[in-house]
Amino acid sequence: MYKRLIEKSNSGEELQKHIDKLKYCASMRYENKDPLKRFLKKEFGDGDDGMIYITGDTHGDFDRIEEFCELYGTTQEDDIMIILGDAGINYHLDDRDVQLKDELVQLPVTLFCIHGNHEERPSNIQGYEEKQWHGGTVLYEEDYPNILFAQDGEIYDFDGKKAIVIGGAYSVDKYYRLRNGMPWFDSEQPDEWIREYVETQLEKVQWSVNYVFSHTVPLPYEPREAFLPYIDQRTVDKSTEKWLDAIESRLNYENWYAGHYHLDWCLDRVRILYEDFLELETA
């Protein structure tokens, strides 16, 4: 495993430093196909195609993303980090969001953000523009070209793999936020127009995609162990999860990735991510 490191190192001391750092990289919650290959890209600039990574909610805290990018030598030009909702970039709708974006524009990665339930939809915020990206429409701001927001129902092409985006979810903390003057957005769940658009898009591809990127999951895949004990589930609006269940029952897909539940969990082909990182398999 360490043959390439030996070839690249000029001394035993340098080799040991490289080995120690590689072990630290390997300790991160990152499932990849070849950790040594990623490490060599960072340390020695070995040639490598751009990578696509996936992780869960950040809620405005990108420390782990920054650490990951530093360790694996990502670049805005080559690498994509998919955030499965609740990135928290458009949460406050004031200067705090601007300050966060001023920091994120310096990250060496392109952020591709799915809509969550703790943020406003960029389509409802003045200043966002549309452009075509990987075969689908994204929203972005000219000052922050590496921060991209997916549009629900768009189907994106990642090196030959088709992925449909279906963001949004119900906030179980809705009334707490309203009582305490915290932001809550009535656009958090897909409305009827979005639902119709999603289904129309799926009709165009004969209900067959490689991946689904969503925030919440189809109803049968809810991780009940993540339910908050003080929330009466009978009061929770499950309409989005029920709709996703109807979609999942008809859809031909390889993997479904979601966030929302603040845990890392998998059942069948549905994978919920929080702090874990995954490497998206492409053609």
N, C-alpha and C positions, 0 to 999 in steps of 0.2 A: 504493500500500500504506500510505503514511504519512498519508493524508488525515485519518483520525480522530485520530491523534496531534497533528497540527497544530491541529485544532479544540480539543483538550483542553489544549494547552500554553499557558501565559501569556507565555512568552518564548522566544527562540531558545536560550538556555542550558538552559532546562527541556526543550525539545524534544530537544536533543542528548542529555541525560541519559536521556530515555525511549527514544530510538533505541538508545543504547549498551546499555541494559538489555534491550531486546527482542532485540538481536543475541546477548547472552549467553544469554538463554532459548533462542533458536533453536539455540545450540551444544550444548545438552543432548541426550542420546541419547533423544529423545522423538519418536515419530512421531505427529503429530496432524494434524487436518484443517484447522485454522485457528489457527496460533500467535498471530496478532495478536489474534484474538477472546479467547483465553485471557489474553493479556497485559492487554488492556483491562479484563477482569473484575477482575484483581488491582489494577491501578493506579487505576482510576476507578470501580469498583463497577458496571460495566455489567451489566445483567441477563443471566443465563445459566442454563440448566438445569443440574442436577447432572451431574457427569461420572463415568465409570467408567474407571479406569486399570488396567493390568496390568504387573507386573514379575516378576523372578525372585527367587531365593533371597537372603535377607538375613543369615541365620545370626547374628541378634542385633545386627547393625550396621545401624541405620536412618538413617545420616547422609545418604545420597542421597535417601531418602524425605523426610526433613525439609527438605532443600534444595529438592526438587521442589515440595513443598507451599507453601513460602515463595514461590517464584518464581511459581507459578500460582494463588495465592490460594484454595486449597482450604478446605473447611469440613467438619466432622464431619456436619453436617446434610445436606449436598448431595452430597458426593463420596465415592467408594469407591475404595480401592486394593486390587487383588487380588494377593496374594503366592502364587506358584505352588509352594509347599512350602518347607520349611526356613526358616520365619520365625525359628526359634530362640528363640521366646518361652517354650516349656516344655521347655528343654533341661537345665538344672541341677537343677530341682525343689527349689530352696532360695531363700534371700533374694536371690540374684542375679537370678532370674526376676522376683521381686516388684519389685526396683529398676527393671528394664527396663520392666515394665508401668506403673509409676508415671510413667516418662518418656513412654511411648507414649500414655497416656491424654490427654496434653496435645497430641498431634499434631492438626492441623486436618484430619483425614480419618478415615473409617471404614475399618479394616483388615479385609479378608476373606481369611482364611488357609487355604490348602489344606494337607493333611497331607503332610509330607515324611518323610525317613528319619533326620533328626537332631533329633528332638523326640518327646516322648510325646504320645499322643492325649489330648485333653482329657477324653474320656469315661472315661479311667482315672485322672483326677485329681479329688480331692475338692474340691467348691466350685463346680464348673461347673453351669450350668443350661441348659435348652433353651428356645428360643423360635422362633416362626415369623418368617421374614424373607425377603422377596422370593419367597414361595411355597414355601420349603423350611425345614428345621430347621437351626438353628445352635446352637453352644454358646458361652456367654459367662459372665463373672463380673460381678456387680452393680457392683463397684467400677471396672470397666473396660468401660463400655458400648460403646466404639468399637472394641474388639478382638473380632472374631467369628471363629469357627472353623467351617469347612464340615464337613458330615457326608458321608462317602463314599456315593455313590448318590443323594443328594438332587439334585433338579432345581430350579434357581432361575430365576426370571423377571426379566430385566433389561429393562424397558421393552418387553416383547413378545418378546424373544429368550430362548430356553430354553437353559440351560447345565447339563450334568451334571458332577458333581465325582467324580473317581476318584483319590484321593491315594495316597501311599506308594511305596516303592522299597526295593531291597536296598542295604545299605551295603557298599561295597567295602573300607571301612576298619574293618569290624566287629571283626576280631581285633586290630588295632592298638589300638582303643579299649578292648577288654576287657583286653588285656595291660597297658595303662597306666592302668587305673582310671578311664577316661573313660566317660561315659554311653553306653549302647547300649540300644535298646528292641526287645523281641521282637515288638512290635506294629507294626513299621515297614512291613511289607507287608500288603496286603489279605488277610484270612483267608477261609476258605470262606464264612462267614456274609456278609461284606461282598460277596464276588463274587456270591453268589446274590441279594443285595439289589440290587446294581447292575443285574444282568440282568433282575430282576423289574421294576425301575423303567423300564428301557428298553422292556420289553414293553408297559408301560402307555401309552407314547407312540409305539408302532409303530416302535421303533428309529429315531427321527428327532428330532434336536435341532439347534440352531444351533451351539452351542459345546461343547467338552469342555475342562475345566480339570483337569489331572493334574500329577503330579510327574515321573514318568518317561514314556517314550513307547512306542508299539508297536515291537516288535523291529526291523522293517525300517527304522525311522526313527532308530535309534540313531546319533548322530554319532561315528563311529569316531575321528575326529581328536581327540576329547575324552578318549579312553581313556587312563588313566595307564599309562605304559610299563612300570612295575614291577609291574603287576597282571596276572596270568595270567587272561585272560578265560574260560578253561575252568573256573576255580574260582568264577566269579561266578554267583550264582543269577539266572537270567533268567526265572523263572516268571511274574513280574508282567508283564514286557514281552511274553511269549508270549500271556498272557491278553488283554492290551490289543490285541495284533495280531488275535486272534480277534474281539474287539469291533469294532475298526476296519473289518474286512472286511465286517461286517454293517450298520454304522451309516451312516445318512444324516446328514451334518453339513456345516457350512460351514467351520469352522476348529477346529483342535485346538491348545491352548496348554499348554506344559509348562515346567518349570524343570530342576533337578537337575544338569545337565551343566556348569554354569558357563561357558557361552558363549552368544552370540546367533547364532541359526542358523535356517534355514528350508528345508523341502523340501516341495513341493506345498502341501497345506493344513495341514501341521504346523509350528508355530512354537515354537522353544525360546527362552526369554528368560532373561537373567541381569541385566545392568545396564541394558539398554534399557527404555524405557517405551513402552507402546502405549495408545492410546485405543480402548476397546471400542466397536464400532459397534452401536447399538441402533436399534430400529424408530422 
